[in-house]
Amino acid sequence: MLALEAIADPTRRRIVELLAERELSAGQLVEEFDLSAPAISQHLNVLRAAGLVVTRADGQSRIQSLNPAGFDELDAWLHQTRAAWSRRLDALERELKADDERLAKKKKRP
């Protein structure tokens, strides 16, 4: 899962957060970090390869923006993981209720 690997890095997560607010040029992104332009470019390359960021030319500038479709993979993974935990928690709840019922029956016996 490239998208999850891409956002595992805190710098790339912050880039995604910034781009969620608005489109930015690579130069504007560099200004937000204590990193060199080539380092930010490498981070953007990883995010582009994961399908999370797209770049468009605007004159001499390269404008970075989020690719909503790139987040579908993350959304599907989160949905699947939540569903699995929900099933496990539901099963635990059933077991705990059954235990409570068994204890209540024991207490009623003379």
Secondary structure, 3 states (H helix, E strand, C coil): CHHHHHCCCHHHHHHHHHHHHCCEEHHHHHHHCCCCHHHHHHHHHHHHHCCCEEEEEECCEEEEEECHHHHHHHHHHHHHHHHHHHHHHHHHHHHHHHHHHHHHHHHHCC
